[in-house]
Amino acid sequence: MPRNPDIPDAFDVYTVVVLRRPADAPELSEDELDELQARHLAYRAELGRTGVIVVNGPFDEQSDPTYRGMSIFACDPVEAARLSDGDPSVAAGRLAYDVMEWWVRADSLAFPRSDRTVGDRRSMPDD
């Protein structure tokens, strides 16, 4: 069967972490939320400084308000999950996360602020 020309020969595969608010998130006072948010942002900023997170940020105007933000990591999904477990907001139960690989057409994205290799070049497996 001939190859579909709309399917690229190569993909860059990125590790993505999507943060979401779980239904059972604990209620905290305004002061506790402010302190936790400051620790969450500092933790993620440090992951950015070390190059593990190459880009991240919050969502707005999304169809599901439980989704809070997304990060692209310069590591495999297992390491991204381990690092996400260390996020103070995740540890406190205010955030949960989903980790996945995201396949995009090769050379579609660039991360000029990163000095690491981000993603892994792969081909679509033959069926």
Summary of the structure (lengths in Angstrom):
residues: 127
radius of gyration: 17.0
end to end distance: 10.7
largest distance: 61.9
contacts: 301
relative contact order: 0.32
helix: 26%
strand: 28%
